[in-house]
C-alpha cells in the first residue's frame, strides 16, 4: 500500500474539493431545512463521474475502487456537504451488483447508479436484530407454481427509501440440505405491491430521511435475487466492508470540516490582545483532533486498498478499525470545534451545531463501536466471546 498519495488521487481530491466548496455548507444546510436531498450537488457529481468512480468502466463507471470513492465522499464532507447516500447507492449496492449481479442486473443498474439517474437504498437492520445479522428474520421463499420469490419481514433505519428507485434487501432463505436460514440479497423496486414504507420521526437533521419497511408476501421475479443463493455471507460482506470504509470517509470529512472552521475562528478571534489560537488550551485540543483524523484516514486508506486488492478478510478487519477510529475522531473534532467557538458554535452561521448529532451517527452505524471492539478482541486478539 503506497503511503504517499498518487498524482491521480491528489487530482481527484482537488477536483472534488472544488465541487464541494462550489456548493458549500450553506447550500447543504438549506436543503436539509427544506426537507429535500442535495439533488443539484448529486447530479453534478454524477455528471463529473464522481458517483460511479468505483464502478466498472464497461458499465459506465470510472473503473476505480472504494479508494477513489472514499476520496470523493471525504472531500465533499470536508466542504460541508456529506452525501450519506454515497455510502449506500454506489458503495454498497453498486459494489454488490458489480461483483455478483447477473449481466442483466449490471446493465439495468450500474450505468444508472453511475450517472445519478437511479438511486438504491439498502435494508439490513431489523427491529429485533440490531447488530446481530444472524438474527435477521426477513425470509424469502419460492412460489413453487411460478418460481417467484415471496419476501416477508420488517426493516428499520433505512436511508433514502423515498428517493430510491429500489432497495437492496437482505433476507434469508432456507437451505434445503440443513434447514438453516442463509442470507441472500434481493432488488425490490419502490413500487412493488406489498412493499410499504413509513418515515421514522428523527430529531437528527439530515437530507436523507429514515424509514421502516414492511414486506408482506412481497412478490418478486426469480431474477430479483442478486448472485448465488448459496453464497451467503460472502456476498453480504462484499457490501458491508465498503459500507464501513465509506462511513469512515463520511466521518473524516465531517471532522475535517469542523476542524477547519474552528482553526479559522481561532486564528481570527482575538481576546486579551491575542488570537485565542495562541493559547495552548485552544491550540492543543485542535492539534490532537487533527492527528486523530489523519490516523483514521491512514487506516481507512489501508482498508480501501485491501478491499480493492481482493483481500476480503484483511479488508474486514481494517474496515472495522477504520470505522471505529474515524467515528471517535469525528465526534471529538466536532465537539472541540463547537467548544472553540463557544456560543458561536451553536449558531447557524458557522454550520457546526447540526454536526453534533450527525457526528454520532458514525459511532452508531452501520455497526456500533462496542461491536467493533468485540470483533477486534475475539477475531484479532483471539480472546473468548462475551456473547
C-alpha positions as CSV (number, residue, x, y, z in Angstrom):
1,X,0.0,0.0,0.0
2,X,1.5,3.4,-1.0
3,X,1.9,5.8,1.9
4,X,2.2,8.8,-0.5
5,X,-1.0,9.5,-2.5
6,X,-0.7,9.2,-6.2
7,X,-0.9,12.2,-8.5
8,X,-4.2,10.8,-9.8
9,X,-5.7,10.7,-6.3
10,X,-4.4,14.2,-5.5
11,X,-6.0,15.5,-8.6
12,X,-9.3,13.7,-7.8
13,X,-9.2,15.1,-4.3
14,X,-8.6,18.7,-5.5
15,X,-11.3,18.5,-8.1
16,X,-13.9,17.1,-5.7
17,X,-13.0,19.7,-3.1
18,X,-13.6,22.4,-5.7
19,X,-17.0,21.0,-6.4
20,X,-17.9,20.7,-2.7
21,X,-16.9,24.3,-2.0
22,X,-18.8,25.5,-5.0
23,X,-22.0,24.4,-3.1
24,X,-20.7,24.7,0.5
25,X,-22.3,24.2,3.9
26,X,-24.9,26.9,3.5
27,X,-26.4,25.1,0.4
28,X,-26.3,21.8,2.2
29,X,-28.0,23.1,5.3
30,X,-30.7,24.8,3.2
31,X,-31.6,21.5,1.5
32,X,-31.9,19.9,5.0
33,X,-34.2,22.7,6.2
34,X,-36.3,22.4,3.1
35,X,-36.6,18.6,3.6
36,X,-35.1,17.6,0.3
37,X,-31.9,15.8,-0.8
38,X,-29.0,17.7,-2.2
39,X,-30.1,17.0,-5.8
40,X,-28.1,19.6,-7.6
41,X,-24.8,18.5,-6.0
42,X,-25.7,14.8,-6.5
43,X,-26.4,15.4,-10.2
44,X,-23.3,17.5,-10.8
45,X,-21.1,14.9,-9.0
46,X,-22.6,12.2,-11.2
47,X,-22.1,14.3,-14.4
48,X,-18.4,14.7,-13.5
49,X,-18.0,10.9,-13.0
50,X,-17.6,11.0,-9.2
51,X,-20.6,8.9,-8.1
52,X,-19.6,6.0,-10.3
53,X,-15.8,6.3,-9.9
54,X,-15.7,2.8,-8.3
55,X,-17.9,1.0,-10.8
56,X,-16.7,-0.9,-13.9
57,X,-15.9,1.1,-17.0
58,X,-17.8,-1.3,-19.2
59,X,-20.9,-0.4,-17.2
60,X,-20.5,3.4,-17.3
61,X,-18.2,3.8,-14.2
62,X,-14.8,5.1,-13.7
63,X,-13.1,1.7,-13.3
64,X,-11.6,2.7,-9.9
65,X,-12.4,1.3,-6.5
66,X,-13.5,2.1,-3.0
67,X,-10.2,4.0,-2.5
68,X,-11.4,6.5,-5.1
69,X,-15.0,6.7,-3.9
70,X,-13.9,7.3,-0.3
71,X,-11.8,10.3,-1.5
72,X,-15.0,11.7,-3.2
73,X,-17.1,11.4,0.0
74,X,-14.4,12.6,2.3
75,X,-13.7,15.8,0.3
76,X,-17.4,16.6,-0.1
77,X,-17.8,16.2,3.6
78,X,-14.8,18.4,4.3
79,X,-16.5,21.1,2.2
80,X,-19.6,20.7,4.4
81,X,-21.6,18.5,2.1
82,X,-21.5,14.9,3.3
83,X,-23.7,12.8,1.0
84,X,-24.8,9.9,3.0
85,X,-26.4,8.1,0.1
86,X,-22.9,7.7,-1.4
87,X,-22.3,5.1,1.3
88,X,-25.4,3.2,0.2
89,X,-26.0,3.6,-3.6
90,X,-22.6,3.3,-5.4
91,X,-20.6,1.8,-2.5
92,X,-22.9,-1.0,-1.1
93,X,-25.4,-1.6,-3.8
94,X,-23.2,-0.8,-6.8
95,X,-20.4,-3.0,-5.4
96,X,-22.6,-6.0,-4.7
97,X,-24.2,-5.8,-8.1
98,X,-20.9,-5.3,-9.9
99,X,-19.4,-8.3,-8.1
100,X,-22.3,-10.7,-8.0
101,X,-25.1,-9.5,-10.2
102,X,-26.2,-11.0,-13.5
103,X,-25.3,-9.3,-16.7
104,X,-28.9,-8.1,-17.0
105,X,-28.8,-6.6,-13.4
106,X,-25.5,-4.9,-14.2
107,X,-26.9,-3.4,-17.4
108,X,-30.0,-2.3,-15.7
109,X,-28.5,-0.7,-12.6
110,X,-24.8,0.1,-12.8
111,X,-24.8,2.8,-15.6
112,X,-27.8,4.5,-13.9
113,X,-26.1,4.4,-10.5
114,X,-23.0,5.9,-12.0
115,X,-24.8,8.8,-13.9
116,X,-27.1,9.5,-10.9
117,X,-30.3,8.9,-12.8
118,X,-31.2,6.0,-10.4
119,X,-30.5,5.5,-6.7
120,X,-30.6,2.4,-4.5
121,X,-31.2,2.1,-0.8
122,X,-30.0,-0.8,1.4
123,X,-32.1,-2.6,4.0
124,X,-30.5,-4.9,6.6
125,X,-31.3,-3.7,10.1
126,X,-34.4,-5.1,11.8
127,X,-36.3,-4.1,15.0
128,X,-35.3,-7.3,16.8
129,X,-31.9,-8.0,15.2
130,X,-29.9,-4.8,15.6
131,X,-26.2,-5.6,15.3
132,X,-26.8,-9.3,15.2
133,X,-27.2,-10.0,11.5
134,X,-27.6,-13.7,12.3
135,X,-31.0,-12.9,13.8
136,X,-32.4,-11.4,10.7
137,X,-36.0,-12.8,10.3
138,X,-36.9,-11.3,6.9
139,X,-37.5,-14.5,5.0
140,X,-37.7,-15.3,1.3
141,X,-39.4,-18.4,0.0
142,X,-40.1,-19.7,-3.5
143,X,-43.5,-19.9,-5.0
144,X,-43.4,-23.5,-6.4
145,X,-46.0,-22.6,-9.0
146,X,-44.2,-19.6,-10.6
147,X,-40.7,-19.6,-9.3
148,X,-41.2,-16.1,-7.9
149,X,-39.8,-15.1,-4.6
150,X,-42.1,-14.1,-1.7
151,X,-40.5,-11.8,1.0
152,X,-41.9,-11.2,4.4
153,X,-40.3,-9.1,7.2
154,X,-39.5,-5.7,8.5
155,X,-36.5,-3.4,8.2
156,X,-35.7,-0.2,10.2
157,X,-33.4,2.8,9.8
158,X,-33.2,2.5,6.0
159,X,-31.9,5.8,4.5
160,X,-33.4,7.5,1.5
161,X,-36.1,5.0,0.5
162,X,-38.4,7.8,-0.6
163,X,-36.0,8.9,-3.3
164,X,-34.5,5.5,-4.1
165,X,-35.7,3.6,-7.2
166,X,-35.2,0.3,-5.4
167,X,-33.9,-1.1,-2.1
168,X,-31.4,-3.9,-1.9
169,X,-33.0,-6.1,0.9
170,X,-31.1,-8.6,3.0
171,X,-33.4,-11.6,3.5
172,X,-32.8,-15.3,4.4
173,X,-33.7,-18.4,2.5
174,X,-33.9,-21.9,3.9
175,X,-31.0,-24.3,3.0
176,X,-32.7,-27.4,1.6
177,X,-30.0,-29.6,3.0
178,X,-29.7,-28.3,6.6
179,X,-32.9,-26.4,7.1
180,X,-30.9,-23.4,8.3
181,X,-31.6,-19.9,7.1
182,X,-28.9,-18.3,5.0
183,X,-28.6,-14.6,3.9
184,X,-29.5,-13.6,0.4
185,X,-29.9,-10.2,-1.3
186,X,-32.9,-9.1,-3.4
187,X,-33.6,-6.0,-5.5
188,X,-37.0,-4.7,-4.5
189,X,-38.3,-1.8,-6.7
190,X,-40.0,1.0,-4.9
191,X,-43.5,0.5,-6.3
192,X,-43.6,-3.3,-5.7
193,X,-47.0,-4.4,-4.3
194,X,-46.7,-5.4,-0.6
195,X,-43.7,-3.2,-0.1
196,X,-44.6,-0.4,2.4
197,X,-42.5,2.4,3.9
198,X,-43.1,4.5,7.0
199,X,-41.0,7.5,7.8
200,X,-39.3,7.4,11.2
201,X,-39.6,10.6,13.2
202,X,-36.0,11.6,13.8
203,X,-34.5,14.5,15.7
204,X,-31.4,14.2,13.6
205,X,-31.3,16.8,10.8
206,X,-30.3,15.2,7.6
207,X,-31.1,15.4,3.9
208,X,-31.8,11.7,3.8
209,X,-34.9,10.5,5.7
210,X,-35.1,7.3,7.7
211,X,-37.7,4.7,7.1
212,X,-39.2,1.5,8.4
213,X,-40.0,-1.0,5.7
214,X,-42.7,-3.7,5.8
215,X,-42.7,-6.6,3.3
216,X,-45.9,-8.6,3.4
217,X,-45.5,-11.6,1.0
218,X,-43.9,-9.1,-1.4
219,X,-43.7,-10.9,-4.7
220,X,-40.5,-10.6,-6.8
221,X,-39.5,-12.3,-10.0
222,X,-36.8,-15.0,-9.9
223,X,-34.2,-12.6,-11.3
224,X,-34.6,-10.2,-8.3
225,X,-32.1,-12.4,-6.5
226,X,-28.6,-10.9,-6.6
227,X,-25.9,-13.5,-7.1
228,X,-25.8,-17.1,-5.9
229,X,-28.4,-18.3,-3.5
230,X,-25.8,-20.4,-1.7
231,X,-23.1,-17.7,-1.5
232,X,-24.4,-16.4,1.8
233,X,-22.2,-14.2,3.9
234,X,-19.6,-13.8,1.1
235,X,-22.0,-11.6,-0.8
236,X,-23.3,-9.8,2.2
237,X,-19.8,-8.7,3.4
238,X,-18.9,-7.6,-0.1
239,X,-21.3,-4.8,0.7
240,X,-20.7,-4.3,4.4
241,X,-16.9,-3.8,4.1
242,X,-17.3,-0.9,1.7
243,X,-20.0,0.4,3.9
244,X,-17.6,0.6,6.9
245,X,-14.9,2.2,4.8
246,X,-17.3,4.8,3.4
247,X,-18.7,5.5,6.8
248,X,-15.1,6.3,7.9
249,X,-14.8,8.7,4.9
250,X,-18.1,10.3,5.9
251,X,-16.9,10.8,9.4
252,X,-13.4,12.0,8.5
253,X,-14.9,14.6,6.1
254,X,-17.2,16.0,8.7
255,X,-14.4,16.1,11.2
256,X,-12.2,18.0,8.8
257,X,-14.9,20.5,8.1
258,X,-15.5,21.2,11.8
259,X,-11.8,21.4,12.5
260,X,-11.2,23.9,9.6
261,X,-14.0,26.1,10.9
262,X,-12.5,26.0,14.4
263,X,-8.9,26.7,13.3
264,X,-10.0,29.6,11.1
265,X,-12.0,31.1,14.0
266,X,-9.1,30.5,16.5
267,X,-6.7,32.4,14.2
268,X,-9.0,35.4,13.9
269,X,-10.9,35.7,17.2
270,X,-8.9,38.0,19.5
271,X,-9.4,38.2,23.2
272,X,-7.0,39.9,25.6
273,X,-5.0,41.3,22.7
274,X,-4.1,37.9,21.2
275,X,-5.9,35.4,18.9
276,X,-7.4,32.6,21.0
277,X,-5.5,30.1,18.9
278,X,-2.3,31.3,20.5
279,X,-3.3,29.7,23.8
280,X,-2.4,26.1,24.2
281,X,-5.8,25.3,25.9
282,X,-7.3,26.1,22.5
283,X,-4.5,25.0,20.2
284,X,-3.6,21.7,21.6
285,X,-7.0,20.0,21.5
286,X,-7.4,21.1,17.9
287,X,-4.0,19.7,17.1
288,X,-5.0,16.4,18.7
289,X,-8.2,16.3,16.7
290,X,-6.2,16.8,13.5
291,X,-3.8,14.0,14.5
292,X,-6.7,11.6,15.2
293,X,-8.3,12.4,11.9
294,X,-5.1,11.8,10.0
295,X,-4.5,8.5,11.7
296,X,-8.1,7.4,11.0
297,X,-7.6,8.3,7.3
298,X,-4.5,6.1,7.1
299,X,-6.5,3.1,8.4
300,X,-9.3,4.0,6.0
301,X,-6.9,4.1,3.1
302,X,-5.4,0.7,4.2
303,X,-8.9,-0.8,4.3
304,X,-9.8,0.5,0.9
305,X,-6.5,-0.7,-0.6
306,X,-7.1,-4.2,0.9
307,X,-10.6,-4.3,-0.4
308,X,-9.7,-3.2,-3.9
309,X,-6.9,-5.7,-4.0
310,X,-9.5,-8.5,-3.3
311,X,-8.4,-9.3,0.3
312,X,-11.9,-9.5,1.9
313,X,-10.6,-10.9,5.1
314,X,-7.9,-8.3,5.6
315,X,-10.3,-5.6,4.5
316,X,-12.9,-6.7,7.0
317,X,-10.5,-6.2,10.0
318,X,-9.1,-2.9,8.6
319,X,-12.6,-1.6,7.7
320,X,-13.9,-2.1,11.2
321,X,-10.9,-0.4,12.7
322,X,-11.1,2.5,10.3
323,X,-14.8,3.0,11.0
324,X,-14.1,2.9,14.8
325,X,-11.2,5.3,14.6
326,X,-13.0,7.7,12.3
327,X,-16.1,7.8,14.3
328,X,-14.2,8.6,17.5
329,X,-12.1,11.2,15.8
330,X,-15.1,12.9,14.2
331,X,-17.1,13.2,17.4
332,X,-14.1,14.6,19.2
333,X,-13.3,17.1,16.4
334,X,-16.9,18.3,16.2
335,X,-17.1,18.7,20.0
336,X,-13.8,20.6,20.2
337,X,-14.8,22.8,17.2
338,X,-18.1,23.8,18.9
339,X,-16.3,24.4,22.2
340,X,-13.7,26.6,20.4
341,X,-16.4,28.8,19.0
342,X,-18.3,29.0,22.3
343,X,-21.8,30.4,21.7
344,X,-21.0,31.0,18.0
345,X,-20.5,27.2,17.7
346,X,-24.3,26.8,18.2
347,X,-25.3,29.4,15.6
348,X,-26.5,28.6,12.1
349,X,-23.8,31.0,10.6
350,X,-21.0,28.5,11.3
351,X,-22.8,25.3,10.4
352,X,-21.4,23.3,13.3
353,X,-24.3,22.7,15.7
354,X,-26.1,20.3,13.3
355,X,-22.9,18.2,13.2
356,X,-23.2,17.4,16.9
357,X,-25.9,14.8,16.2
358,X,-24.7,13.9,12.7
359,X,-21.2,13.0,14.0
360,X,-22.6,10.5,16.4
361,X,-24.1,8.5,13.5
362,X,-20.6,7.4,12.6
363,X,-20.2,5.9,16.1
364,X,-23.6,4.1,16.0
365,X,-24.0,3.0,12.4
366,X,-23.6,0.8,10.5
367,X,-22.2,-1.1,13.5
368,X,-21.7,0.2,17.0
369,X,-18.3,1.0,18.4
370,X,-18.8,-1.8,21.0
371,X,-19.4,-4.4,18.4
372,X,-16.2,-3.4,16.6
373,X,-14.3,-3.8,19.9
374,X,-15.9,-7.2,20.2
375,X,-14.8,-8.1,16.7
376,X,-11.2,-7.0,17.3
377,X,-11.0,-8.6,20.7
378,X,-12.0,-12.1,19.5
379,X,-11.1,-12.0,15.8
380,X,-7.8,-10.2,16.1
381,X,-6.6,-10.9,19.6
382,X,-8.1,-14.3,20.0
383,X,-10.0,-13.5,23.2
384,X,-13.1,-15.5,24.1
385,X,-16.5,-14.2,23.1
386,X,-18.6,-12.4,25.6
387,X,-21.9,-13.1,23.7
